[in-house]
Amino acid sequence: MKKLFLLSVLLFVAAIVSAQGTYEIITDSAGGKTFMVGQCKKIDFENELCSSWFFEEYNNYNPDPAIIALLKEQVPVPGLIFLGTWCSDSQREVPRFFKIVELAGWCPDNYDIYCLDRKKSVPGVDVAAYNIEFVPTFIFFDGESELGRIIETPTTTIEGDVLKIISH
C-alpha cells in the first residue's frame, strides 16, 4: 500500500513538473524591466510577471461566435508561438489566441511557446530558422509543412486568421 501511495505521489509530481515550461525570468539591463525567456506553457502566464496582462486581455476579449463555431468543426493543427512578454502586441494577441483555443475545445499543449528576449532569441533554439522578425508570430503546421502565419497583428481578427489558415 505504501508503494502504491509513493508511486502516486511521484507520478503527480512528475506531471506538475512536466506541465511547466523551461523559461527563466530575466531583467533587461538597459531598461530594468523583467520578462520571460525560454520555452513555456500556457499555464506559465499565470505567474506574477504575466498574470495581470494575460487575464485582463483573455477575460475581456469576445471572439466572433460564428467563427468559433467553424473552428470547432476543424481538426486542430499544431503550431509554434514566438512572443515577447515585454511586447504590447504579444500581450494583446497571445491571450486572445488562447481564449480562442479554449472556446474551440482545442488543447493548448498543441502549441510550443517560446518567449524571446529583445534581440528575438532564446537560448537553445534556432529562432533564425523560423525567420522571426516581429512578435508575436504564430506558425501553424500540417505535419512538416507550414500552413501559414500570423505575424504581429492579424489581418482581420485572430480567430478569422486562424480559420483561414487551417481550413485550406
C-alpha positions as CSV (number, residue, x, y, z in Angstrom):
1,M,0.0,0.0,0.0
2,K,2.9,2.4,0.8
3,K,4.5,1.6,-2.5
4,L,1.3,2.5,-4.4
5,F,0.9,5.7,-2.5
6,L,4.6,6.6,-3.2
7,L,4.2,5.8,-6.8
8,S,1.0,8.0,-7.0
9,V,2.9,10.9,-5.4
10,L,5.8,10.6,-7.7
11,L,3.6,10.5,-10.8
12,F,1.7,13.6,-9.6
13,V,5.0,15.5,-9.0
14,A,6.2,14.4,-12.4
15,A,3.0,15.7,-14.1
16,I,3.3,19.0,-12.3
17,V,7.0,19.5,-13.3
18,S,6.4,18.5,-17.0
19,A,3.4,20.8,-17.2
20,Q,5.6,23.8,-16.7
21,G,7.9,25.4,-19.2
22,T,11.7,25.8,-19.0
23,Y,11.8,29.6,-19.0
24,E,13.7,32.0,-16.8
25,I,12.8,35.5,-15.8
26,I,15.5,38.0,-16.7
27,T,16.0,41.7,-16.2
28,D,16.7,43.9,-19.1
29,S,20.0,45.7,-18.4
30,A,19.0,48.7,-20.4
31,G,15.5,49.4,-19.1
32,G,15.5,47.4,-15.9
33,K,12.2,45.6,-16.9
34,T,11.8,41.9,-16.2
35,F,10.5,39.4,-18.8
36,M,10.4,35.7,-19.5
37,V,12.9,34.0,-21.9
38,G,12.6,30.3,-22.9
39,Q,10.0,27.7,-23.6
40,C,6.8,27.9,-21.7
41,K,3.3,26.6,-21.5
42,K,0.0,28.5,-21.3
43,I,-0.1,27.9,-17.6
44,D,3.1,29.8,-17.1
45,F,1.4,33.0,-18.0
46,E,-0.3,32.7,-14.6
47,N,2.9,33.8,-12.9
48,E,3.2,37.2,-11.2
49,L,5.0,38.7,-14.1
50,C,2.3,38.0,-16.7
51,S,-1.0,37.3,-15.0
52,S,-2.3,40.8,-14.9
53,W,-2.0,41.5,-18.7
54,F,-2.7,37.9,-19.7
55,F,-6.0,37.6,-17.7
56,E,-7.2,41.1,-18.4
57,E,-7.0,40.6,-22.2
58,Y,-8.2,36.9,-22.0
59,N,-11.3,37.8,-20.0
60,N,-12.2,40.9,-22.0
61,Y,-11.8,39.5,-25.5
62,N,-15.0,38.4,-27.2
63,P,-14.2,36.4,-30.3
64,D,-16.8,36.1,-33.1
65,P,-19.1,33.2,-32.1
66,A,-19.7,32.3,-35.8
67,I,-16.0,31.8,-36.4
68,I,-15.6,29.9,-33.1
69,A,-18.4,27.5,-34.3
70,L,-16.5,27.0,-37.5
71,L,-13.2,26.4,-35.7
72,K,-14.9,23.7,-33.5
73,E,-15.5,21.8,-36.8
74,Q,-11.8,21.9,-37.8
75,V,-9.2,19.4,-36.7
76,P,-6.8,21.5,-34.6
77,V,-3.3,21.7,-36.1
78,P,0.0,22.1,-34.1
79,G,1.9,25.2,-34.1
80,L,4.7,27.4,-32.7
81,I,4.2,30.7,-31.0
82,F,7.1,33.2,-30.6
83,L,6.4,36.1,-28.4
84,G,7.9,38.7,-26.1
85,T,6.4,39.1,-22.7
86,W,7.8,42.7,-23.0
87,C,5.8,43.3,-26.2
88,S,2.4,45.0,-26.2
89,D,1.3,43.1,-29.3
90,S,2.2,39.8,-27.7
91,Q,0.4,40.9,-24.5
92,R,-2.7,41.5,-26.6
93,E,-2.7,38.7,-29.2
94,V,-1.4,35.7,-27.1
95,P,-4.2,35.8,-24.5
96,R,-6.8,36.3,-27.3
97,F,-5.4,33.2,-29.1
98,F,-5.6,31.1,-26.0
99,K,-9.2,32.2,-25.4
100,I,-10.0,31.0,-29.0
101,V,-8.2,27.7,-28.3
102,E,-10.3,27.1,-25.2
103,L,-13.6,28.1,-26.9
104,A,-12.8,25.8,-29.9
105,G,-12.1,23.0,-27.5
106,W,-8.5,22.5,-28.6
107,C,-5.6,21.5,-26.3
108,P,-3.3,24.5,-25.6
109,D,-0.4,22.0,-25.4
110,N,-0.6,21.6,-29.3
111,Y,1.4,24.8,-29.4
112,D,5.1,25.1,-28.5
113,I,5.6,28.6,-27.0
114,Y,8.8,30.5,-27.0
115,C,9.4,33.7,-25.1
116,L,12.1,35.7,-26.8
117,D,14.4,38.4,-25.5
118,R,14.5,41.8,-27.1
119,K,17.0,40.5,-29.7
120,K,14.4,37.9,-30.8
121,S,16.5,35.0,-29.5
122,V,16.1,32.3,-26.9
123,P,19.0,30.0,-25.6
124,G,19.0,26.6,-27.3
125,V,16.5,27.4,-30.1
126,D,17.4,28.4,-33.6
127,V,14.9,31.2,-33.9
128,A,16.5,32.4,-37.1
129,A,15.5,29.2,-38.8
130,Y,11.9,30.4,-38.5
131,N,12.6,33.9,-39.8
132,I,11.1,35.6,-36.8
133,E,11.3,39.4,-37.2
134,F,8.2,40.5,-35.3
135,V,6.4,39.2,-32.3
136,P,4.1,37.6,-31.7
137,T,4.4,35.2,-34.6
138,F,2.0,32.2,-34.7
139,I,3.1,29.4,-37.1
140,F,0.7,26.6,-38.0
141,F,1.7,23.2,-39.4
142,D,0.2,20.3,-41.2
143,G,2.7,17.6,-40.5
144,E,6.1,19.0,-41.6
145,S,4.6,21.7,-43.9
146,E,3.9,25.2,-42.7
147,L,0.2,26.2,-43.4
148,G,0.6,29.8,-42.6
149,R,1.5,32.5,-40.1
150,I,0.0,35.4,-38.1
151,I,2.7,38.0,-37.7
152,E,2.4,40.7,-35.0
153,T,-1.2,41.6,-35.7
154,P,-3.9,39.7,-37.5
155,T,-5.2,40.9,-40.9
156,T,-8.9,40.5,-39.7
157,T,-9.3,39.1,-36.2
158,I,-7.1,36.4,-34.7
159,E,-9.9,33.8,-34.9
160,G,-10.6,34.8,-38.5
161,D,-7.0,34.5,-39.5
162,V,-6.6,31.1,-37.7
163,L,-9.7,29.8,-39.5
164,K,-8.4,31.0,-42.9
165,I,-5.0,29.4,-42.3
166,I,-6.2,26.0,-41.0
167,S,-9.2,25.5,-43.3
168,H,-7.1,25.3,-46.5
